[in-house]
Amino acid sequence: MAVAKGDAKVGKKVSPADLIIEKIKRHRLATLAIVIGTITIAVGSFFGAVTKIAEFIDRFVDPKPTTVVELQNTVRATALELKESFNSVTSDRTPPIPDGDFGRVKRLITRIERLDPGNGHVIYYRGFIKRWQNQRPASHTDLFWYLERAKDPNLHMPGDNGDAKFCFDNWLGYCKQRQAFINHVLALDFERAARDEKDRAVALARLKAALDRAETAIKLYSEFNAPGHGTPTRTLAESLKKQISEVEQLLNTSTRN
């Protein structure tokens, strides 16, 4: 859900660590050891302190682009770095991955967000971090928001045919392949939810939603069938059609009885 510009400051709680960072920004007199020690106490862990300090350093070390071209190139370069960092964290692993392992990934996300709020790279990777932490339902907010934003053709590159290169050539972070993959994983989630649902009518609605997502993914990209992608998209769509037919028959039988 979109948030008005002024909403973010209303009733916002400022953490002790953030207050300390603000003081450091004003005075810049404390030594690194004192800073780490103080923030460690405030956030409750050494890792949390280092993360806060890294974020602080990023704010002041990163040069701000002065032209549109420089902005676009900076975001593209950071997005590629983000992809590499995310892949290095998730490669050959299974969920859940501890939040601390995504420290650098999150800093890169924040860097892009500072340059371009609403950037597709930001929304996409935040959603998939949650999935790698076994927070599938929580990821839906980001994934649906990405799909909603991606409806705007102005956010896409001309000629996007689903090739992965468009996801990173486009500094705005929107592309058909990501749209398709989000629909693919949502189809898997809805199918899982349907299996867990005891109410047949509700289960049927979830199966139909899953089929709609799978067919959208196929239309945009064809199929996702690599290891780690779950049931291949076309196989999933065919299975969903059969499941829908079976549930409809059961509902019709129960209605007649």
Secondary structure, DSSP 8 states (H G I E B T S, - for coil): ----GGGGGTT----HHHHHHHHHHHH--S-HHHHHHHHHHHHSSHHHHHHHHHHHHHHHHS----SHHHHHHHHHHHHHHHHHHHHHHHTT--S---GGGGHHHHHHHHHHHHHSTT-HHHHHHHHHHHHHTT-HHHHHHHHHHHHHHTT-GGGS-TT--S-THHHHHSTT---HHHHHHHHHHHHHHHHHHHHH---HHHHHHHHHHHHHHHHHHHHHHS---STTS-S-HHHHHHHHHHHHHHHHHHHHHHHH-
